[in-house]
Amino acid sequence: MSDWTMAQAKRDFERGLLKSVHIVDTGIDTWAVQITSTLGMDGTGWLLGAKHKEPRQMKTLDAAVEAIRQIGFLVKQLEVCNLKK
């Protein structure tokens, strides 16, 4: 599993090495961005904060969407899942 700083995510996106992103509710009124690589060895990891190199916690969905846009992805829709089913 790999994790990415914003700079690394932008670089890998430009190289065509990122497959998808997901916004994940961390359960503490914050959101995190999960990134999946096209390379099997990298798998799925997190967008990291530049300072502490830990998963970046965003206080709003808007901030998470903006981070995804900064990487280079186009956000067309948000999907909501019912986990009770």
N, C-alpha and C positions, 0 to 999 in steps of 0.2 A: 504494500500500500504506500502511495506517495501522498504528500501534502504539498500545497503550492502557496507561495506568497503571491501577491497581486502581480508583481513583475514576472514571476515564473509562469503564472497562469496566462498572462497576455502573450508571452513568448511562445508557449506551447500551443495556444489557440492559433496564433499566426502560422505556426508550422503544421497545423492540422492534426495535432496530437490529442486534442480534447474531444470527447464524444458527447458528453451531456453534463448538465448541472441540475441540482435540486436544492430547494430551500427547505431547511429542516427546522422545525420548532424544537428548541432545546428544552422546553418545559419550564424555563425560568424567565418567561417574558422576553426572551431574546431569540434571534434566528441565526442560523449558520448556513453557509453555502458548501454543499458537498459536490465534488468534481469527480467525473469518471473519465479516465484516459482511454484512448484507442489502443494503447499498448497493454497487453495482458499483465506484464510484469509490474506496471504502475498501479493498476486497479483503480480503486476509488479512495479518495482522501478528502481533506478539508482545505478551504481557503484559510490561510493563516494570517494573523496580524503581523505586520512587519517588525514590530519591536520585540515581542515576547515569543514569537514563533509557536503560538498556540492557536487553536481554532478561533477565528475571528467571530465575535459575538456582536450582532447588530440588533439595535433596539426596535427597529421597525421593519416591516416587509418592504417598504419603499427603499430603505437602505440596502437590503439584500438584493433587490431587483437592480438597483443602480450599480452595485458591485458586479453583478452578472453582466450588465451592459458594458461596464468598463473593461471587462475581460475581452469582450467582443461578441458575445452571444446576443441574438435577437430574442427578446421576450415577447411572445405572441399571446400567451394566455397563462393563467395560473390554474392548476388543477387541485381540487380539494377532495380528499378521500375520507370516507366514513370508516374508521377503524373498528367500529363495533360489529361490522358484518363479517 
